[in-house]
Amino acid sequence: MFDVNTELLGVIGYPLGHSLSPLLHNHAIKELGLNMVYLGFAIKPELLKEGVQGFRALNIKGINVTIPYKEKVIPFLDEVDSLASKVGAVNTIVNKQGDLKGYNTDVIGVQRLIEDDGNFKIKGKKALVLGAGGASRAVGISLCQNGIKEIYVLNRTETKAEKLLNNWQRLYPEIKMESGVLSLYPSILAKVDIVIDTTPIGMAPDIEAEPIIDAKSFHSNLLVVDLVYNPTETTILKAARQAGAQVLNGMGMLLYQGIEAFRLWTGIEPEVQSWRDLVENFI
Ligand code: ATR
């Protein structure tokens, strides 16, 4: 039961749509017997500043931030963790006595997806990132932070890939980087160890969408990761698997970013397997 001491956690976004975070965090709260509750706050854009101020006033302990506020929330915080400022986006806020600090747990989410679920060591490897949107920013910082040797970013709109890469290169001058338009992928695929698709192509409901990579270009020495997890195997993963590559969907990123957020708020890491079962039953 809730009482006057129940601590509040929540997610802000607009609209909140299909966020699975309340399901995951409330499950962990219940399993651990904590006096907390995790709610959704669909804050209208013109009220974002007041919303954040409200976290201080109402002593809301922990907040996840989703689309469209991951960047917009930053000016209203007291402090931003160095990784989050490298990404330029915050997905988790910790409220310590009214002092709000922003983190980006997507960075560790990407690392654990690749290294724990994919059984793949990032250090010293060569990566191709497809897409240059919000998700791609956390992927790039995660790869660079964990010692990737070379990184290529290809995007439909070339200027966006260039801009992203310039930002990464400024932060990590020692890493070899190249950006370009999507159609360059065949020559790059031949020399990388891992491909990460950050585009929404193949995501439900449009699950039959043509993959942006021709199946013939894949090879068996690749780990191919698609951040989409619904469906569990997108058309690009299917093509990669048929070419003998190791494949991985993005569910682990959802789970690990949430585990890290929960750890920041409570000091406790929820069991990944129980969260995985929960999401698998849900989608
Ligand atoms: P997210 O926050 O999930 O990364 P986003 O910021 O909207 O979403 O970025 C989506 C990325 O997928 C972009 O790089 C986009 O390419 P553009 O920069 O050219 O828009 C890419 N993308 C989306 N649909 C695409 C499609 N049909 N073909 C190729 N790239 C696509």
Boltz pocket constraint, residues with backbone or C-beta under 6 A from the ligand:
constraints:
  - pocket:
      binder: B
      contacts: [[A, 130], [A, 131], [A, 132], [A, 133], [A, 134], [A, 135], [A, 136], [A, 155], [A, 156], [A, 157], [A, 160], [A, 198], [A, 199], [A, 200], [A, 201], [A, 212]]
      max_distance: 6.0
